[in-house]
Amino acid sequence: MRTYQQKPTEVQRRWWLVDAQGKVLGRVASQVAVLLRGKHKPTFTPHVDGGDFVVVVNADKVRLTGRKAERKVYYWHSGYPGGLRSATAGELLRTKPEELFRLAVQRMLPKTRLGRQMLRKLKVYRGPVHPHVAQQPQKLEVER
């Protein structure tokens, strides 16, 4: 008996709709990372992007537990001398909630070309409206 290796041409992608309203950021992000990676499928192959598309709505209504809103700091660099920038998780949630959610998911995916390819299948929106209605995404219920 041989181990099954999925080929990129055999991948069947589905669309998922995740409502993040009132949910804890890390719990929702980990579920989304599993869907993007394709680990929920029996045909999972680590070196093939076999994941699905995920549409996340209400990213601005996600919850942060504990004191992460004040204490968790995100850093990035502009590329110019002295260009180190930072913002707390609370500031990002107020100004750019889509970016906060994308960063949470990105850090749970592989840090390779394959991980960047998986991240392109993530669509995050601040409110309940999204332009992917034609794809008929299936709703995914995330606990808490």
C-alpha positions in Angstrom: 0.0 0.0 0.0 1.3 3.4 -1.0 0.8 6.7 0.7 -1.4 9.0 -1.3 0.2 12.2 -2.5 -2.2 14.9 -3.8 -1.2 16.6 -7.0 -2.0 20.3 -7.5 -4.3 19.5 -10.4 -6.5 17.3 -8.2 -7.2 20.0 -5.6 -10.9 20.8 -5.2 -11.4 24.2 -3.5 -14.5 25.3 -1.6 -15.4 28.7 -0.3 -16.0 29.2 3.5 -17.7 32.2 5.2 -16.5 32.9 8.8 -18.3 35.5 10.9 -15.9 36.8 13.5 -18.3 38.8 15.5 -17.8 38.3 19.2 -15.3 35.5 18.7 -11.8 35.4 20.2 -9.1 36.4 17.6 -6.7 33.5 18.1 -9.4 30.8 18.1 -11.0 32.0 14.8 -7.5 32.5 13.2 -6.5 29.0 14.0 -9.6 27.6 12.4 -9.1 29.7 9.3 -5.4 28.6 9.1 -6.5 25.0 9.1 -8.9 25.7 6.2 -6.3 27.6 4.2 -3.8 24.9 4.7 -6.2 22.1 3.8 -5.6 20.1 7.0 -9.3 19.4 7.3 -9.3 17.3 4.2 -8.4 13.6 4.0 -6.3 14.4 1.0 -3.9 16.7 2.9 -0.4 16.8 1.5 2.1 19.1 3.3 3.9 20.3 0.1 0.8 21.0 -1.9 -1.6 24.0 -1.5 -4.8 22.0 -1.1 -6.7 24.5 1.1 -9.9 26.3 0.5 -10.8 30.0 0.1 -12.0 31.7 3.3 -14.0 34.9 3.6 -14.0 36.5 7.0 -16.6 39.2 7.8 -17.0 41.5 10.9 -13.3 41.5 11.6 -13.7 44.8 13.5 -15.9 43.0 16.1 -13.4 40.3 17.0 -12.4 40.0 20.7 -9.0 40.1 22.4 -8.6 38.3 25.7 -6.7 39.4 28.7 -4.7 42.6 28.4 -3.6 42.0 24.8 -5.2 45.2 23.6 -2.7 47.2 25.6 0.3 44.9 25.9 0.6 43.0 22.6 2.8 45.1 20.2 3.2 44.6 16.5 6.4 45.9 14.8 7.2 46.6 11.2 9.9 48.5 9.3 9.4 50.9 6.4 12.8 50.1 4.9 14.2 53.5 5.6 16.7 54.4 8.3 14.9 54.9 11.6 11.8 53.5 10.0 10.8 51.1 12.8 7.1 51.4 13.5 4.9 49.8 16.1 1.3 49.6 17.2 -0.6 47.8 19.9 -3.2 45.2 19.1 -5.9 47.6 20.3 -4.8 50.3 18.0 -4.7 47.9 15.0 -8.2 46.7 16.0 -9.5 50.2 15.9 -7.7 51.4 12.7 -7.0 48.3 10.6 -8.9 45.2 11.9 -8.4 43.4 8.6 -4.6 43.7 9.0 -4.8 42.4 12.6 -6.7 39.4 11.5 -4.5 38.7 8.5 -1.4 38.9 10.7 -2.8 36.5 13.2 -3.5 33.9 10.4 -0.2 34.6 8.6 1.8 33.7 11.6 0.0 30.3 11.8 0.9 29.4 8.2 4.3 28.1 6.9 6.9 30.9 6.4 7.6 29.8 2.8 6.4 30.5 -0.8 3.6 27.9 -0.1 2.5 29.9 3.0 2.3 33.1 1.0 0.3 31.3 -1.7 -2.1 30.0 1.0 -2.5 33.5 2.4 -3.7 34.9 -0.9 -6.9 32.7 -0.5 -7.9 34.7 2.6 -10.3 37.6 2.2 -11.0 39.7 5.3 -13.6 42.4 5.5 -14.3 44.9 8.3 -18.1 44.7 8.2 -20.7 42.1 7.2 -20.7 43.0 3.5 -18.4 41.2 1.0 -18.2 40.9 -2.8 -17.9 37.1 -2.9 -21.6 36.3 -2.8 -21.4 34.7 -6.3 -19.1 32.0 -5.0 -21.8 30.9 -2.5 -19.5 30.4 0.5 -20.6 27.9 3.1 -20.9 29.2 6.7 -18.4 27.9 9.2 -19.4 28.1 12.8 -16.6 28.7 15.2 -17.2 28.1 18.9 -17.0 31.0 21.3 
